Every structure is written in structure tokens, then in C-alpha cells.
Amino acid sequence: MNAPSPPAPGTSPPPPPPTRKAKWPWITGGVVLALCVGVVVLDLYLPHAHVKTDDAYVTAHYAVIAPRVSGQVIDVAIDDNQVVKKGQLLVALDSADYETAVAQAQASLSEDLAQVSQAQVQVERQPALILQADAQVRAADAALTLAKANDTRYAALSRIGAGSTQQQQEHSTTLRQQAAALQAAQASLTAARDQLNALRALRDSMLARVGTDRARLRQARLNLSYTRITAPLDGVVDQRTVQAGNIVSPGAAMLTVVPLQDVWIEANYRELELRHMRPGQPARIHVDAYDIWLDGIVESIAPSSGAAYSPIPPNNATGNFTKIVQRLPVKIILKPGQPNASLLHIGMSVETVVDTGLADVTAGGRAAVPPARPNQERDGT
């Protein structure tokens, strides 16, 4: 076999023969891309046992402290962010006016009690006066009977000439006097009996006044006690706006007591994420501020979405409709025995992950679809 002849001087060498490119990088890339698309599709459409959201915050039932009576603040016994105990004095108001009101109510009560005692004495004495008046009636009646007998006797004697006309006239006058005396005694007896009823009514009226006075005294003492404003629960002072010397009115907020030991998490989950969620499921809570994890339990799910109670609720009955996935608040409480839970403050942002275990919360609760009526179309018309 002859060797190839060398190229002639001044000519370029021939190009090398073409090589076949490898196809395995393209195949590998296609497989990886298909796997990625599959993972994304599965992540979107398959249910997950763990549902999470970053639309979650720390919250608690805090107490807004406001006075129940008006007055001038003479002492503020707490400072901003101070830890307080239930019953601890927070603010003191000037109590001079309320102490005077208590004294006036006490004096009015004492006066009416004295009048009640006096009326009771009169009521107890009146039966004796009634008996006395009744005895006077009986005496007058006896005297009238005697006067009638004497008048009859002297009238008969006068007719036969055995008695004088003067005697007969005297006994007639005595008869009329005794009749008038009996009427006066009877009127006195009636008046005495009526006086007993009047005295009893007066006593009952005074007793009612005593009841009113006691109620006023209790209210005055309550108002006096309201001048010392104490903490209704254990917590931390927040939003303090009161200062010594301020004139405060009932219901005006002065400060807030936040029970940081009783905080919980309000996590706003999309309605589609509640499919497998129910109370009692475990949850994990990531606190953004400290980059720590806490353990919690789903306590309850709100009965309505956040938009249901908005000042201007959505009205989808008119115009075009665009479906928007709603969010419902889920209350997650913290498990006890976690020291880092004391680091939480109201309003902090957290992330929550609830382990639903893909529980079927609708088991046994699916409503049966009623059969369609004749000539009823499937669109509900």
C-alpha cells in the first residue's frame, strides 16, 4: 500500500473528517427538566400533610384600662412596659369629692333611720290610743243611755205635774249633750284607727327611703373605690397615655395590660389548605425575630373569613365576578413548658406549619346531593 503523497508546495492540508456529536447531555437535560416539571405539578395538585403559611402573627386578649368615674389623676403607680400583677394599683384619682358623697349618703341614711324609728314608735303607741278612744265611746254611750232614761222619766213626771218644767228641760238638754258627746267619741275612734293606717304608710314610706339611701351609700362607696384603678390581670403595661394631673372621664383609655403569658398564634390559612385541618393537630411555629421554633396545637378554626367582617364587605351579587381564595384565621396555642415562649410579643410575625396527617375531616359529614326534579336543568335553572 502506497503512503499518501505529501501536499504540493503552496497548497493547504485537507479538512479533518467530521465527528458525531454525543446525544447523552441532551437526553439527561430532558429527563431532569421532565422531573422538575413533574415535581412542580405534584406539589401543586397533590395534597400535603404539612401546610404552612407566613401570614401568621402573635396575639392575645389584652385589657384596655379606662376609669369608671371622672376625676383628676393624682398618682400613676406604673411605668411603660412594666410587669404588673392582678390587683396591683395602676392609677389613683382624687377622691375628695367621692369621700364627701359617701359622708352625705351616710348622713341621709342616718336621718331617715331616725325617722323610721320615730314612725315605728307612733305606730306601736297608736293601738293604745285606739283603745282609749273606744273606752270613751263606751262611756259616752252609757251616759247617753242614762240621759235618755232621765229625760223619759222627767217628761212623764212633768205631764202629771209631779215635776217642774225646768227639770224636764235640763234633762232634755243633757240628753242632747250626751248624744253629741257619743258622736264626738265615735269620730275620735274612727280618726284614731285611720291614724294607725296613716302612720303605717308613713313608716313604710320611710323604710323605702332608707332602702334608697342605702343604695346611694353603696353607689357612693363604689364610686370612691373606683378612684383606685387596679390591674384586672397579670401582664405588661402597654400604650400608656395617662399622666399625673390629667382630667379623665369614664371610658377614656389610659393604658393597656397585655398578658404575655397567655399569647397564641393567629395563622391565616387559605380555605383550600383547611381541607385536612382540624383542632388538636400539632403545629410548629417559627419566630422570625429570634429564628427559633416552638411547638403548638391547633385549638380552633374561625367561623368566618377575614373579609366577612370588613367595613365594606364584598358584594358579588352584581357585576362581573372574580373568584378570590379566602383566608380563615386558625388559632394555634403554645404547648406549655417552653422557656422561649416568654420571648413572644403581640404583633410579631411568625411562620406556622401544621401537621394535618391528611386527615379526612369530612368523613361522615358529606351532604348527599338531592335528586334533580323533572325538567330541572343541571345549572340550577
C-alpha positions as CSV (number, residue, x, y, z in Angstrom):
1,M,0.0,0.0,0.0
2,N,1.4,3.2,-1.0
3,A,1.6,6.1,1.5
4,P,-0.3,9.3,0.7
5,S,1.7,11.7,-1.2
6,P,2.6,14.9,0.6
7,P,0.7,18.0,-0.5
8,A,2.2,20.0,-3.1
9,P,4.1,23.1,-2.0
10,G,1.8,26.1,-1.5
11,T,-1.5,24.2,-1.0
12,S,-3.4,23.8,2.4
13,P,-3.9,20.5,4.1
14,P,-7.4,18.8,3.6
15,P,-10.0,19.3,6.4
16,P,-10.3,16.5,9.0
17,P,-13.3,14.1,8.6
18,P,-16.5,15.2,10.6
19,T,-17.1,13.7,14.1
20,R,-20.5,12.6,15.5
21,K,-21.7,14.7,18.5
22,A,-22.8,12.9,21.7
23,K,-26.5,12.9,22.4
24,W,-26.5,11.9,26.1
25,P,-26.2,15.5,27.5
26,W,-29.5,16.4,25.8
27,I,-31.2,13.3,27.0
28,T,-30.0,13.9,30.5
29,G,-31.2,17.5,30.4
30,G,-34.6,16.5,29.1
31,V,-35.0,13.9,31.8
32,V,-34.0,16.4,34.5
33,L,-36.5,19.0,33.1
34,A,-39.3,16.5,33.0
35,L,-38.6,15.5,36.6
36,C,-38.6,19.2,37.7
37,V,-41.9,19.7,35.9
38,G,-43.4,16.6,37.5
39,V,-42.3,17.7,40.9
40,V,-43.9,21.1,40.4
41,V,-47.1,19.6,39.2
42,L,-47.2,17.1,42.0
43,D,-46.5,19.9,44.5
44,L,-49.3,21.9,43.1
45,Y,-52.0,19.3,42.8
46,L,-51.3,16.6,45.3
47,P,-52.3,17.3,49.0
48,H,-49.6,17.8,51.6
49,A,-49.6,16.5,55.1
50,H,-47.8,19.7,56.3
51,V,-49.5,23.0,55.4
52,K,-47.7,26.2,56.2
53,T,-48.2,29.9,56.0
54,D,-46.2,33.1,56.8
55,D,-49.4,35.1,57.2
56,A,-49.4,34.5,61.0
57,Y,-48.9,36.7,64.0
58,V,-48.7,36.6,67.8
59,T,-51.9,37.9,69.5
60,A,-53.6,37.8,72.9
61,H,-56.7,39.0,74.7
62,Y,-55.4,42.3,76.3
63,A,-57.3,44.6,78.7
64,V,-57.8,48.2,77.9
65,I,-57.8,50.1,81.2
66,A,-60.3,53.0,81.5
67,P,-61.7,54.9,84.5
68,R,-65.3,54.2,85.7
69,V,-65.6,57.7,87.2
70,S,-64.3,61.1,86.3
71,G,-61.6,63.0,88.2
72,Q,-58.1,64.3,88.3
73,V,-55.2,61.8,88.3
74,I,-53.1,62.3,91.4
75,D,-50.8,59.3,91.0
76,V,-49.6,57.0,88.3
77,A,-48.1,54.0,90.0
78,I,-46.7,52.2,87.0
79,D,-44.4,52.9,84.0
80,D,-44.2,51.9,80.4
81,N,-43.6,48.2,79.8
82,Q,-43.8,47.4,83.5
83,V,-44.8,43.9,84.7
84,V,-47.9,44.1,86.9
85,K,-49.9,41.6,89.0
86,K,-53.6,41.3,89.3
87,G,-54.9,43.8,91.9
88,Q,-51.8,46.0,91.7
89,L,-52.5,49.7,91.8
90,L,-52.2,51.4,88.4
91,V,-53.7,54.9,88.7
92,A,-55.2,56.8,91.6
93,L,-57.7,59.6,91.1
94,D,-58.6,62.5,93.5
95,S,-61.1,61.0,95.9
96,A,-62.1,64.1,97.9
97,D,-65.4,64.6,96.1
98,Y,-66.3,60.9,96.4
99,E,-65.5,60.9,100.1
100,T,-67.9,63.8,100.6
101,A,-70.6,62.0,98.7
102,V,-70.1,59.0,101.0
103,A,-70.4,61.2,104.0
104,Q,-73.6,62.8,102.7
105,A,-75.2,59.5,101.8
106,Q,-74.3,58.2,105.3
107,A,-75.9,61.3,106.9
108,S,-79.1,61.0,104.9
109,L,-79.3,57.3,105.8
110,S,-78.9,58.0,109.5
111,E,-81.6,60.8,109.3
112,D,-84.1,58.5,107.6
113,L,-83.4,55.7,110.0
114,A,-84.2,58.0,112.9
115,Q,-87.5,59.0,111.2
116,V,-88.3,55.3,110.7
117,S,-87.7,54.7,114.4
118,Q,-89.9,57.6,115.3
119,A,-92.7,56.4,113.0
120,Q,-92.4,52.9,114.4
121,V,-92.9,54.3,118.0
122,Q,-96.0,56.1,116.8
123,V,-97.3,53.0,115.1
124,E,-96.8,51.0,118.3
125,R,-98.4,53.6,120.5
126,Q,-101.5,54.1,118.3
127,P,-103.3,50.9,119.4
128,A,-103.4,52.2,122.9
129,L,-104.9,55.5,121.7
130,I,-107.5,53.5,119.8
131,L,-108.4,51.5,123.0
132,Q,-108.7,54.8,124.9
133,A,-111.0,56.3,122.2
134,D,-113.0,53.1,122.2
135,A,-113.4,53.4,126.0
136,Q,-114.6,57.0,125.6
137,V,-117.2,55.8,123.1
138,R,-118.5,53.2,125.5
139,A,-118.6,55.8,128.3
140,A,-120.4,58.3,126.1
141,D,-122.9,55.6,125.1
142,A,-123.6,54.7,128.7
143,A,-124.0,58.4,129.6
144,L,-126.4,58.7,126.7
145,T,-128.4,55.8,127.9
146,L,-128.8,57.3,131.3
147,A,-129.7,60.7,129.8
148,K,-132.4,59.1,127.8
149,A,-133.8,57.4,130.8
150,N,-133.8,60.6,132.9
151,D,-135.3,62.5,130.1
152,T,-138.1,60.0,129.7
153,R,-138.8,59.9,133.5
154,Y,-138.9,63.7,134.0
155,A,-141.0,64.1,130.9
156,A,-143.6,61.7,132.4
157,L,-143.5,63.5,135.8
158,S,-143.9,66.8,134.1
159,R,-147.0,65.6,132.3
160,I,-148.7,64.5,135.6
161,G,-147.5,67.7,137.4
162,A,-145.1,65.8,139.7
163,G,-142.0,67.5,138.2
164,S,-141.1,71.0,137.2
165,T,-140.7,72.1,133.6
166,Q,-137.2,73.4,134.4
167,Q,-136.0,69.9,135.4
168,Q,-137.6,68.4,132.4
169,Q,-135.8,70.9,130.1
170,E,-132.4,70.3,131.9
171,H,-132.6,66.6,131.3
172,S,-133.6,67.1,127.7
173,T,-130.5,69.3,127.3
174,T,-128.4,66.7,129.0
175,L,-129.7,64.1,126.6
176,R,-128.7,66.2,123.5
177,Q,-125.3,66.8,125.0
178,Q,-124.6,63.1,125.7
179,A,-125.7,62.3,122.1
180,A,-123.2,64.9,120.8
181,A,-120.6,63.5,123.1
182,L,-121.1,60.0,121.8
183,Q,-120.8,61.2,118.2
184,A,-117.5,63.0,119.1
185,A,-116.2,59.9,120.8
186,Q,-117.1,57.8,117.8
187,A,-115.4,60.3,115.5
188,S,-112.3,60.2,117.7
189,L,-112.2,56.4,117.5
190,T,-112.5,56.5,113.7
191,A,-109.8,59.1,113.5
192,A,-107.5,57.0,115.8
193,R,-108.0,53.9,113.6
194,D,-107.3,56.0,110.4
195,Q,-104.3,57.5,112.1
196,L,-102.9,54.0,112.6
197,N,-103.1,53.3,108.9
198,A,-101.6,56.7,108.1
199,L,-98.7,56.0,110.5
200,R,-98.1,52.6,108.9
201,A,-98.0,54.1,105.5
202,L,-95.6,56.8,106.7
203,R,-93.4,54.2,108.3
204,D,-93.3,52.1,105.0
205,S,-92.5,55.2,103.0
206,M,-89.6,56.0,105.3
207,L,-88.4,52.4,105.1
208,A,-88.4,52.8,101.3
209,R,-86.4,56.0,101.7
210,V,-84.0,54.0,103.9
211,G,-83.6,51.5,101.1
212,T,-82.9,54.2,98.6
213,D,-80.4,55.8,101.0
214,R,-78.6,52.5,101.4
215,A,-78.4,52.0,97.6
216,R,-77.0,55.6,97.3
217,L,-74.5,54.9,100.0
218,R,-73.4,51.7,98.3
219,Q,-73.0,53.5,95.0
220,A,-71.1,56.3,96.7
221,R,-68.7,53.8,98.2
222,L,-68.3,52.1,94.8
223,N,-67.5,55.4,93.2
224,L,-65.0,56.0,95.9
225,S,-63.4,52.6,95.3
226,Y,-63.3,53.4,91.5
227,T,-60.8,56.2,92.2
228,R,-58.2,53.5,92.8
229,I,-57.7,51.7,89.4
230,T,-56.0,48.3,89.7
231,A,-54.8,45.7,87.2
232,P,-57.5,43.2,86.3
233,L,-55.0,40.5,85.4
234,D,-51.3,39.7,85.3
235,G,-49.4,41.3,82.4
236,V,-47.3,44.0,81.0
237,V,-48.2,47.7,80.7
238,D,-48.5,49.0,77.2
239,Q,-49.9,52.1,75.4
240,R,-49.8,54.2,78.5
241,T,-51.2,57.7,77.8
242,V,-52.1,58.8,81.3
243,Q,-50.1,61.3,83.3
244,A,-50.4,62.8,86.8
245,G,-52.6,65.9,86.7
246,N,-54.8,64.7,83.7
247,I,-58.5,65.1,84.0
248,V,-60.0,61.8,82.9
249,S,-63.6,60.8,82.0
250,P,-65.3,57.4,82.2
251,G,-64.4,55.1,79.4
252,A,-61.4,57.0,78.2
253,A,-58.5,54.6,77.6
254,M,-55.4,55.3,79.8
255,L,-53.3,52.2,79.2
256,T,-53.4,48.5,78.2
257,V,-52.4,45.4,80.2
258,V,-51.1,42.6,77.9
259,P,-51.0,39.1,79.3
260,L,-47.8,37.9,77.6
261,Q,-48.1,34.6,79.4
262,D,-51.3,33.8,77.5
263,V,-50.4,34.6,73.9
264,W,-51.3,32.5,71.0
265,I,-50.8,32.5,67.2
266,E,-53.4,33.6,64.7
267,A,-52.5,32.0,61.4
268,N,-54.5,33.0,58.3
269,Y,-54.7,29.9,56.0
270,R,-56.2,29.7,52.6
271,E,-59.5,27.9,52.6
272,L,-58.1,25.2,50.3
273,E,-55.4,24.5,53.0
274,L,-58.1,23.7,55.6
275,R,-59.2,20.6,53.8
276,H,-57.4,18.3,56.2
277,M,-57.0,20.6,59.2
278,R,-58.9,20.2,62.5
279,P,-58.4,21.1,66.2
280,G,-55.9,19.1,68.1
281,Q,-53.3,18.7,65.3
282,P,-49.7,19.5,66.1
283,A,-48.0,22.6,64.7
284,R,-44.6,24.1,64.5
285,I,-44.0,27.8,64.9
286,H,-41.0,29.7,63.6
287,V,-40.4,33.1,65.2
288,D,-38.8,35.4,62.7
289,A,-37.4,37.8,65.3
290,Y,-35.3,35.1,67.1
291,D,-35.0,32.4,64.4
292,I,-36.4,29.8,66.8
293,W,-39.0,27.0,66.6
294,L,-41.8,26.5,69.1
295,D,-44.4,23.7,69.4
296,G,-48.1,24.4,69.3
297,I,-51.5,22.8,68.9
298,V,-54.4,23.9,66.6
299,E,-57.1,24.9,69.1
300,S,-59.8,26.2,66.7
301,I,-60.7,27.5,63.3
302,A,-62.6,30.7,62.9
303,P,-66.2,30.5,61.8
304,S,-65.7,33.2,59.1
305,S,-63.1,34.6,56.8
306,G,-61.4,37.9,57.5
307,A,-63.3,39.6,54.7
308,A,-66.7,38.7,56.2
309,Y,-66.5,41.4,58.9
310,S,-64.6,44.1,56.9
311,P,-66.1,47.6,57.0
312,I,-67.1,47.2,53.3
313,P,-67.9,43.5,52.8
314,P,-67.6,42.2,49.2
315,N,-70.8,42.1,47.2
316,N,-70.6,39.5,44.5
317,A,-74.3,39.6,43.6
318,T,-73.8,42.3,40.8
319,G,-71.4,42.9,38.0
320,N,-68.6,40.6,37.0
321,F,-67.3,38.0,39.4
322,T,-63.7,37.1,40.0
323,K,-63.2,34.2,42.5
324,I,-60.7,35.0,45.2
325,V,-59.5,32.4,47.6
326,Q,-60.3,33.5,51.1
327,R,-58.3,33.1,54.2
328,L,-59.6,31.9,57.6
329,P,-57.9,32.6,60.9
330,V,-56.7,29.5,62.7
331,K,-55.9,29.7,66.4
332,I,-52.8,27.9,67.5
333,I,-51.9,27.7,71.2
334,L,-48.4,27.1,72.5
335,K,-47.6,23.9,74.3
336,P,-46.6,24.5,78.0
337,G,-43.1,24.1,79.2
338,Q,-41.3,26.1,76.5
339,P,-39.0,28.8,78.0
340,N,-38.6,30.6,74.7
341,A,-42.4,31.2,74.6
342,S,-41.8,34.1,77.0
343,L,-39.9,36.0,74.2
344,L,-43.1,36.4,72.2
345,H,-44.8,39.8,71.9
346,I,-48.1,40.8,70.4
347,G,-47.8,41.6,66.7
348,M,-44.7,39.5,66.0
349,S,-44.5,37.8,62.6
350,V,-44.2,34.0,62.7
351,E,-44.5,31.1,60.3
352,T,-46.6,28.1,61.1
353,V,-46.5,24.5,59.9
354,V,-49.5,22.3,60.8
355,D,-49.1,18.5,60.5
356,T,-52.6,17.5,59.3
357,G,-51.6,13.9,58.6
358,L,-54.0,14.2,55.6
359,A,-56.9,13.7,58.0
360,D,-60.3,13.3,56.4
361,V,-62.2,15.9,58.3
362,T,-65.3,15.4,56.1
363,A,-65.7,11.7,56.9
364,G,-69.3,11.0,57.7
365,G,-70.2,14.6,57.1
366,R,-70.6,14.8,53.3
367,A,-74.1,16.0,52.4
368,A,-75.9,13.9,49.9
369,V,-76.8,15.5,46.6
370,P,-80.6,15.6,46.3
371,P,-82.0,14.1,43.1
372,A,-82.9,16.6,40.3
373,R,-86.6,17.4,39.8
374,P,-88.1,16.6,36.4
375,N,-87.3,19.2,33.8
376,Q,-84.7,20.7,36.0
377,E,-81.5,21.5,34.3
378,R,-78.2,20.8,35.8
379,D,-77.2,24.5,36.0
380,G,-79.9,25.1,38.6
381,T,-82.4,26.9,36.5
